[in-house]
């Protein structure tokens, strides 16, 4: 997405309060990324965030750009604390560069008071034994907040992805036990551990996304949420072809909202509505 495309999008939605600049790829590879952040803050967006795999954080220029841009939150994906496992889970990643860069960014952010730097870990069968180690790692690089994503979207509507993810899904009982131990350990080490769960929706607690948020793909398609993220699955229109306001109040969106309220869920929504999960607490 170019800066001009970004401006065309954001200028159509003047009441945006929060913006996450990230899709299905690595956001820091976009040469216009920091221009987008600066523009967002200039026009008064209160909170701008991103997620990164950390592969470019070893570059001092990148970290300084992050600080200078005014971004509010940067979450770095960390899936293991040791080099062999980390690089096996993330092929092509350079463990030493990523952790050196993460520490540099964290220290810079603490010095300047911004952004908040957090670690984000997807817990699977491949790294479930790392729960305590990642807390130690966070402490060592001066990161005070760790997020564990304990339940993955298994993309039931995409069999080729679903089958792979089910292979690495950690057993619920083991997951619950390890995360509870990690919570206690985090308290002992003064780390704020957040357990993130995407499956806590229910008829009594319906999804909020269609009513107050949206996901816009790089091509400009309006998708109901970042969990679906794929306009080929469902989209409400294209912001480069129609005004956002007309899409937002249009028939497709209204019908989708009714399906949420009536609990007549689209197939892509079913995965977030698994009831009676231990992770809803």
N, C-alpha and C positions, 0 to 999 in steps of 0.2 A: 504494500500500500504506500502510495506517495504522500508527501506532506499536503499537496493540494487536494488529493482525495480525502485525506483525513479532515481537513478544514471544511470541505464541502459537507461531510457527514456531521461533524460536531456543531457546525453553525446552524444546522437544521433542528438541533435539540437543545435549546438555550437553557433549559432548567436542569441540566445534568448536575448531580451532586457528587457522584462517585464514578470513576472511570478506571477500568483495568485494561491496560494496553498489553494484551497478550492473546495469542490464539493457539494454534496447534504447532507452532514452530518456535524458534529462539528469537525473541523480540530484539535483542541487542545486535542482531545481524542487519537490521533495517537501518540504513544510514540516516534516515529521517527521524529515528526514534526520539532523540533528545529534543528535536525541534517540536515534535508532537507534545512532549511533556511540558516544555516551556510555554507553548501556546495554550495548553489546557489550564495551566496555573494562571496565565495572564488574563484569561477570560473568566476566571473566578470559580473553576471547578475545585471543590473543597478537598477532595481526596483522590490522588492518582497513584496507582500501584502497578506492579508488574511481577511476573515470575520469570526466573532465568535458570538455565542449567549451569551457570557460573563459569562457562568455558572461556569467557573473555575478561573475567575479573582480575586476571593477573596483570592486565595492562593498566598502568597508572593513569593513562589518559582516560580510559573508560570509567574508572572509579571516580575520577575528578569530574567527569561529565555527569555522572549520576548525582553527585553532590550538588553541582552547579545548576542542574535542571530543575531542582525543587520538588522532585518526586517524593511522595510521602511514605511509601512502603515498597521494599524489595524482598521478595521471597526467593530463596535459593534452594533448588532441588538437590537434596543430599540423601542418597539411598544406602550408604554404608560408611563405616568409619575407617576401614582399612583398604589399602590400595588395590589388592588383588580382587576383592569382592566388588568394590566400587567400579572398577574398570570392566569387570565382567558384566555387571548389570547395565552399565552405560558404555557400550563399545565405542571406542574412539575418544573417550574422555581422558584427560590428563589429571590424575588425582592430585599430584603435587601442585600443579599450577592452580587448580580450582580452589584448594584449601588455602594456599598462599593468598590468592586473590580475595577469597571470602574474609579472611582475617584483616587484610588491608582495608577492604570496604567497611567492615564493621568498626574498625578503629577510627576511620575517617568520619563515619556517621556519628559515632559517639562524640567526637571532637566538635563537629558542626551542629549536633543536635537533630540531625535529619539526614537521610530517611530512617525509619525503623527497618532494621534488617532481621529477617527471620529465616529459619530453616524449615523446609517442607519435605516430609518423608512419606512415601507411599509404602505401607507395610505389606509385604508379600511373604510367601514361603521361602523366598530367596534371602530375605534379610531380617526375618522376625527375631533372630538372635542378636540383632544390632540395637534393639530398643534402648537399652541402658547405655551402650557405647556412644550412640549419637548424642545423648544428653551430655556425656563427658566431652565429646567433641565440640558441642555448642559452647560449653563453658570455656574450653581452651581457646576459642577464637572470639570470645567476648560477645556471643550472641545469647540473648536472654530469653528468646521465645522460640519454641519448637512446635511444629504442627505435625501430627501423625494422621495421615489419611488411612483409616482402617478398613474402609469398605470401598472397593473399586466399582465403578460403573462397568458392568460386564458386556455392555453393548450387545444386548440380546438380539437386537435388530441387525447386527452385523456379524454373522456366524464366524467369519474368518478371524475377527478380532476376539470375539467371545471365547472361542476355543483355546486361543493362546492364553488369555487372561485366566481362564479357569484352571489351567495347568499350574499357575503360580499363585493361586488364591490360598491364603493361609487358613487353616481350620479355625472355625469360630471360637471353640473352647480354648485353643492355644493362644489365639489372638487376644481374647479377653484376659487371660491370665497374665500374659506378657505386658499388655498395656497397663493393667492395674499395678503391676510391679514398677513399671516405668513412671507412673503417676507418683507413687510414693518416693521413688528415687529422685524425681524432679523436685519435689518439695524439699528434700534433704539438701539438694545442691542449688536451690534458689533459681531454678529454671521454670519458666511458665510453660507448661505443656498443655497444648490444646489438642483434643481428639476430634478430628473432623469426620463427619459422617454424612453421606449423601442419601442415605436410605431411611431417613426419619420422617418422611412425608406420610400423611394418612388422610382419610376423608375429613377428620376433625382438624387436621393441620395441613391444609393444602399448600401446594407450591405457590410461592409469591412471585416468581419470575415474570409470568405473563402480565402481571398487574403493575409492576414498578421498575422492571429492568428489561434489558434485551441484549442479545449477542449479535454483533454485526461482523460478517465474514470479510475476508480480504477483498472479495469480489463485490461487496456491498449488499449481500443478502441479509435480510433480517431473520434470525433464527431465534426461537423462543428462549433458549438458555445456553450457557456454556457447556453444559453436560451433553446436550445433543450436538451443538457446534457445527453440524454438517448440513448445509442447505439442501443436499440431495435427499436427506431424510425428511425434512420439513422446513419450509420457509414461508414467510408472510409477504414477501415482495422484495424489491431491490431499491435501495435508497438512492442509487444513481439514476434510476428510471422513474421513481415516484417520490413525492414529498413524504418525509417521515411521518408527519401528522396524519396524512391520509392512510398510510399503512397501519399506524398505531390504532386508529379508530375504525379501520376497515373491517369488512365482514369476516375475513379469514382469522384475524386476531380475535374478534369477538366470539367466533365459534370455538376457537381454541380455549379461550377463557371459560366459556360455558362447559366445555368438556372437563376442565379441572374442577369446577364447582359442582358439577353433576356426577363426578367420579366415573366418567365415561372416557377413560384415559387413552391417549394415543399410545401405540406400542412402544414408542421411544421413551415414554414417561413411566412405564410400569416398573422399571428397575429402581426408581426412587421411592416407590410406594410399598416396599416389602414390610409387612407389619410384624409386630411382636419381636423385633430385633433387640438383642441385649445392648446395642449401641445407641439406642434412642435416649439414654439417660445423659 
